[in-house]
C-alpha cells in the first residue's frame, strides 16, 4: 500500500500544505525582467491503468502562486538525458529482519539501466556511512548491502543524515534521487512539525533531489509503538510528497516484500522530465510554491511542491 492510498487514513494527523508548479508555453529564449530560469524533475504517472501518457511541452502549465509563468524547456530524461545518480540509504537502526527484503533490493538495483549510477549508504548518528560510492557496476552496489546494526546504531535522526549527505553531494547535469529504507522515526524530535525534517525538505528542494521511501520497522520495543510508527510514516509521506517522490507503507510494519514498491519506483524513473520555467524572482532568494497542470487525459504530473528561486539579478 503506497503513501497516496495511506494518506487518507493517517495524514489527518499532520496537516501538510501541498502546492504544485506552473508555466506559460513559449519558444522564446529571452528572459523577461524580474524572472530567473528554474529547473525541476517531474514524474508523469497514469491516473488509472498502467499506460503512462506521453506529455509534450505545450501540454504543461505552470503556476507560481496565481500567476501562470513561462515554460522554456520540457526534456524527457531518456537516451542521452537519462543519467541518474541514485542513493540507496538504509537506516542502521532498522530491525535486522530487513535482510529478508535484500533480494528485492538487489533485483531492483540490477534492473536499473546502464545510465544509472548507484551508491549505498547507512544512516546513523546524524550522518551516512557510505559503503559503496557511485558506480554503474550494479553488481558491485548489490554486494555492498549488509544487515543494519539495529539498536547499536543509537539515537539519531534520518533527516539530519539526509541533510548531511545532500550538503556533500556534488551537483551535476544529471538527476539525483534517494531511496530511503527507514521507519522515519526521528529519535531527536519526533511528532508533528519536526524541525529536522523541514530542514531536510528545504535542502532537497534547493538541490532538486527527489526522495522516495519504504517504511521499515526500527529495532527494539519502542520501534513498535503505534504513535511512533504513525508519526514516522507521516514524516516520510511529507518528505517524499514535498520533494516530488513517493513513500510506501504496508500497514504499520515492514512490508513482507519490497518488490511491488520497487517496481513502481523503477517505472516512475522511466517517465521523468526536466522542466525549466521562468520564475518570478525577488530581491532575496526564496522558496516559492508552484503548481503543475495538464489537460492530457489520464495524466498526473508529480513534482516538488516548492522550488528554490535565486535572487533577481
C-alpha positions as CSV (number, residue, x, y, z in Angstrom):
1,X,0.0,0.0,0.0
2,X,1.7,3.2,-1.1
3,X,1.7,6.6,0.5
4,X,-1.0,8.0,-1.6
5,X,-3.5,5.4,-0.6
6,X,-2.4,5.6,3.1
7,X,-2.7,9.3,3.3
8,X,-6.5,9.2,3.7
9,X,-6.0,7.1,6.8
10,X,-3.3,8.9,8.7
11,X,-2.4,12.2,7.2
12,X,-5.2,13.9,9.1
13,X,-2.8,13.8,12.0
14,X,-0.4,16.1,10.2
15,X,-1.6,19.0,8.0
16,X,0.7,19.2,5.1
17,X,0.5,22.1,2.7
18,X,0.6,20.9,-0.8
19,X,1.4,23.0,-3.7
20,X,2.5,22.4,-7.3
21,X,4.4,24.3,-10.1
22,X,3.3,26.1,-13.4
23,X,4.3,27.9,-16.6
24,X,3.2,29.6,-19.9
25,X,4.2,28.0,-23.1
26,X,6.6,29.9,-25.3
27,X,9.6,29.2,-27.6
28,X,11.2,32.5,-26.6
29,X,14.7,32.2,-25.1
30,X,14.6,35.8,-23.8
31,X,14.4,36.0,-20.0
32,X,11.9,38.7,-19.0
33,X,13.0,41.3,-16.4
34,X,12.4,40.1,-12.9
35,X,12.5,36.4,-13.7
36,X,15.1,33.6,-13.4
37,X,15.2,30.2,-15.0
38,X,14.4,27.4,-12.6
39,X,14.5,23.6,-13.3
40,X,12.9,20.7,-11.6
41,X,12.4,17.0,-12.3
42,X,8.7,16.0,-13.0
43,X,7.4,12.4,-12.9
44,X,4.4,11.6,-15.2
45,X,2.0,9.0,-13.9
46,X,-1.2,7.4,-15.2
47,X,-4.2,8.2,-13.0
48,X,-5.8,4.9,-14.0
49,X,-4.3,1.8,-15.6
50,X,-0.7,1.1,-16.4
51,X,0.0,3.0,-19.6
52,X,1.7,6.3,-18.9
53,X,0.6,9.1,-21.3
54,X,3.3,11.0,-23.3
55,X,3.4,14.7,-22.4
56,X,4.7,17.4,-24.8
57,X,5.9,20.8,-23.6
58,X,2.7,22.6,-24.8
59,X,0.7,20.2,-22.6
60,X,2.3,21.6,-19.4
61,X,1.1,24.6,-17.5
62,X,3.0,26.1,-14.5
63,X,1.7,28.5,-11.9
64,X,3.6,30.4,-9.4
65,X,1.0,31.5,-6.9
66,X,-1.9,32.6,-9.0
67,X,0.2,33.6,-12.0
68,X,0.9,31.4,-14.9
69,X,4.6,31.5,-15.9
70,X,6.6,30.7,-19.0
71,X,7.8,27.2,-19.7
72,X,11.1,27.3,-21.7
73,X,12.0,23.6,-21.7
74,X,10.5,20.1,-21.2
75,X,13.1,17.4,-21.8
76,X,12.3,13.6,-21.5
77,X,15.0,12.1,-19.3
78,X,15.8,9.3,-21.7
79,X,18.6,8.4,-24.0
80,X,21.4,11.0,-23.8
81,X,19.5,12.7,-20.9
82,X,18.9,9.6,-18.8
83,X,21.8,9.9,-16.5
84,X,20.8,9.4,-12.9
85,X,22.6,9.2,-9.5
86,X,20.6,7.1,-7.1
87,X,21.5,6.8,-3.4
88,X,20.1,3.7,-1.6
89,X,20.1,4.7,2.1
90,X,19.3,2.1,4.8
91,X,18.6,3.1,8.4
92,X,21.2,1.4,10.5
93,X,18.6,1.3,13.4
94,X,16.2,-0.9,11.3
95,X,15.3,-4.3,12.5
96,X,17.8,-6.8,11.2
97,X,15.0,-8.9,9.7
98,X,15.0,-6.3,6.9
99,X,17.7,-8.6,5.4
100,X,14.8,-10.8,4.2
101,X,14.0,-8.0,1.7
102,X,17.6,-7.6,0.4
103,X,17.0,-9.9,-2.6
104,X,14.2,-7.5,-3.7
105,X,16.7,-4.5,-3.3
106,X,19.3,-6.4,-5.3
107,X,16.9,-7.2,-8.1
108,X,15.9,-3.5,-8.1
109,X,19.5,-2.4,-8.5
110,X,20.1,-5.0,-11.2
111,X,17.1,-3.8,-13.1
112,X,18.3,-0.2,-13.5
113,X,19.7,0.9,-16.9
114,X,23.3,1.4,-17.6
115,X,22.9,5.1,-17.3
116,X,22.1,4.9,-13.6
117,X,24.9,5.2,-11.0
118,X,24.1,3.6,-7.7
119,X,25.6,4.4,-4.3
120,X,24.8,2.6,-1.0
121,X,24.9,4.2,2.5
122,X,23.7,3.5,6.1
123,X,22.2,6.3,8.1
124,X,23.3,6.6,11.8
125,X,24.4,9.2,14.3
126,X,23.1,12.0,12.0
127,X,25.4,11.1,9.2
128,X,25.7,8.5,6.4
129,X,28.3,5.8,6.3
130,X,28.9,5.3,2.5
131,X,29.7,1.6,1.9
132,X,29.6,2.0,-1.9
133,X,30.4,5.1,-3.9
134,X,28.5,5.8,-7.1
135,X,29.1,3.0,-9.6
136,X,27.5,1.9,-12.8
137,X,28.6,-1.7,-11.9
138,X,25.3,-2.6,-10.3
139,X,26.5,-5.9,-9.2
140,X,29.1,-4.1,-7.1
141,X,26.4,-2.0,-5.5
142,X,24.4,-5.1,-4.7
143,X,27.3,-6.6,-2.9
144,X,27.6,-3.6,-0.6
145,X,24.3,-4.4,1.2
146,X,24.8,-5.5,4.8
147,X,22.5,-6.1,7.8
148,X,21.8,-3.0,9.8
149,X,23.4,-2.8,13.3
150,X,19.9,-2.4,14.9
151,X,19.8,-0.9,18.3
152,X,23.5,-0.5,18.3
153,X,23.0,2.4,15.8
154,X,22.0,4.6,18.7
155,X,19.6,7.5,18.9
156,X,19.5,9.6,15.7
157,X,17.5,11.4,13.0
158,X,17.3,10.1,9.5
159,X,16.5,13.6,8.3
160,X,19.8,15.0,9.7
161,X,21.6,12.2,8.0
162,X,20.0,13.0,4.6
163,X,20.7,16.7,5.1
164,X,24.3,16.0,5.8
165,X,24.5,13.8,2.7
166,X,23.0,16.4,0.4
167,X,25.5,19.0,1.7
168,X,28.4,16.9,0.4
169,X,26.8,15.6,-2.8
170,X,28.4,17.3,-5.8
171,X,26.0,18.8,-8.3
172,X,25.9,17.9,-12.0
173,X,23.6,18.0,-15.1
174,X,22.1,14.6,-14.2
175,X,19.1,13.7,-12.0
176,X,19.7,13.0,-8.3
177,X,17.3,10.9,-6.3
178,X,17.3,9.0,-2.9
179,X,15.6,5.8,-1.9
180,X,15.4,5.6,1.9
181,X,14.6,2.4,3.8
182,X,13.7,3.6,7.3
183,X,10.9,3.9,9.9
184,X,11.0,7.7,9.5
185,X,11.1,8.0,13.3
186,X,13.2,10.9,14.5
187,X,14.7,10.0,17.8
188,X,15.8,13.6,18.4
189,X,12.5,15.2,17.9
190,X,9.5,13.2,16.6
191,X,5.9,14.2,16.5
192,X,4.5,16.9,14.1
193,X,6.4,19.8,12.7
194,X,9.8,18.1,13.1
195,X,12.4,20.9,12.5
196,X,15.0,18.5,11.2
197,X,12.5,17.1,8.7
198,X,11.6,20.6,7.5
199,X,15.3,21.5,7.1
200,X,15.9,18.3,5.1
201,X,13.0,19.1,2.8
202,X,14.4,22.6,2.1
203,X,17.9,21.2,1.3
204,X,16.4,18.6,-1.0
205,X,14.2,21.2,-2.7
206,X,17.1,23.5,-3.2
207,X,19.3,20.7,-4.6
208,X,16.4,19.4,-6.8
209,X,16.7,15.9,-5.2
210,X,13.7,13.6,-5.2
211,X,13.1,11.5,-2.1
212,X,11.5,8.0,-2.2
213,X,10.9,6.0,1.0
214,X,9.9,2.5,2.0
215,X,8.9,2.1,5.6
216,X,10.9,-0.5,7.7
217,X,10.4,-1.0,11.4
218,X,13.0,0.1,13.9
219,X,14.7,-2.5,16.1
220,X,13.7,-2.7,19.8
221,X,10.4,-2.4,21.7
222,X,10.0,1.3,21.2
223,X,10.1,0.9,17.5
224,X,6.7,-0.8,17.6
225,X,4.7,1.9,19.3
226,X,1.6,2.8,17.3
227,X,2.1,6.6,17.7
228,X,5.8,6.5,16.9
229,X,5.1,4.4,13.8
230,X,2.3,6.8,12.7
231,X,4.4,9.9,13.1
232,X,7.3,8.2,11.4
233,X,5.1,7.3,8.4
234,X,3.6,10.8,8.3
235,X,7.0,12.3,8.2
236,X,8.2,10.0,5.4
237,X,5.0,10.9,3.5
238,X,5.7,14.6,3.9
239,X,9.4,14.2,2.9
240,X,8.5,12.4,-0.3
241,X,5.5,14.5,-1.2
242,X,7.2,17.8,-0.9
243,X,10.3,16.7,-2.9
244,X,8.4,15.1,-5.7
245,X,9.0,11.5,-4.7
246,X,6.8,8.7,-3.2
247,X,6.6,7.0,0.2
248,X,5.4,3.4,0.5
249,X,3.9,1.6,3.5
250,X,2.2,-1.7,4.3
251,X,0.1,-1.1,7.4
252,X,2.3,-0.5,10.4
253,X,5.0,-3.0,9.8
254,X,7.9,-3.7,7.5
255,X,6.4,-4.9,4.2
256,X,6.6,-8.7,3.5
257,X,8.1,-7.8,0.1
258,X,9.6,-4.6,-1.2
259,X,9.3,-5.7,-4.9
260,X,5.8,-4.2,-5.6
261,X,7.1,-0.8,-4.4
262,X,10.4,-1.1,-6.1
263,X,8.7,-1.9,-9.4
264,X,6.7,1.3,-9.1
265,X,9.8,3.3,-8.4
266,X,11.5,1.7,-11.4
267,X,8.5,2.6,-13.6
268,X,8.5,6.2,-12.3
269,X,12.2,6.7,-13.1
270,X,11.4,5.7,-16.7
271,X,8.8,8.5,-17.1
272,X,10.5,11.6,-15.8
273,X,11.2,15.0,-17.5
274,X,13.3,18.0,-16.7
275,X,11.0,21.1,-16.6
276,X,12.5,24.6,-16.9
277,X,10.4,27.7,-16.5
278,X,10.9,31.4,-15.8
279,X,10.1,32.0,-12.1
280,X,9.3,35.5,-10.7
281,X,12.3,36.4,-8.6
282,X,12.5,38.6,-5.5
283,X,15.4,40.7,-4.1
284,X,16.4,37.7,-2.0
285,X,16.5,34.0,-2.8
286,X,13.2,32.4,-1.6
287,X,11.3,29.1,-1.8
288,X,8.3,29.5,-4.0
289,X,5.2,27.3,-4.2
290,X,4.4,26.1,-7.7
291,X,1.6,24.1,-9.3
292,X,1.7,21.9,-12.4
293,X,-1.3,21.2,-14.6
294,X,-2.0,19.3,-17.8
295,X,-5.2,18.6,-19.8
296,X,-3.8,15.4,-21.2
297,X,-6.3,12.7,-20.3
298,X,-5.3,10.2,-17.6
299,X,-2.0,12.1,-16.8
300,X,-0.8,13.2,-13.4
301,X,2.3,15.5,-13.1
302,X,4.2,14.8,-9.8
303,X,6.9,17.2,-8.6
304,X,8.2,19.1,-5.6
305,X,5.6,21.5,-4.2
306,X,8.1,24.3,-3.9
307,X,11.2,25.4,-5.8
308,X,14.2,27.4,-4.8
309,X,14.2,30.7,-6.7
310,X,17.5,32.6,-6.7
311,X,17.5,36.3,-6.1
312,X,16.7,38.6,-9.1
313,X,19.7,39.8,-11.0
